[in-house]
Amino acid sequence: MKSLLLCLAAAGLATGPALGAETARPAPPPKISALRCGRLLDVRTGALKEGALVIVQGDRIDRVLDAGAKPPEGAALYTSPRRNTMSSS
C-alpha cells in the first residue's frame, strides 16, 4: 500500500511543469499618454490653465504640467487645442 501511495505521489510530481517551461512574466508597465489641452479646469482649486499638458499612466492622471512642457519620452501625444478639459487630480 505504501509503495502504491509513493508511486502516485511521484506521478503527481512528474506531471508538474516541465523543465524549461515558460514562467509567469511580470506585467508590462502602464501605457503613458500625454494630453495637450486648450484650457484645463482644475476642479479642486478652480484654476484655469491654458495649454496644460496632462500626463496619464494607465488609467490614472499622474501629473499636470504647464504650457510648453514636453511630454515624457515614449508617451502617446494627443492634442485638443480648441477643447476645454476638467481635471480632478
PyMOL commands that set and color helices and strands:
alter all, ss='L'
color gray80, all
select helices_A, chain A and resi 2-14
alter helices_A, ss='H'
color red, helices_A
select strands_A, chain A and resi 32-42+48-50+53-57+60-65+76-87
alter strands_A, ss='S'
color yellow, strands_A
deselect
rebuild
show_as cartoon
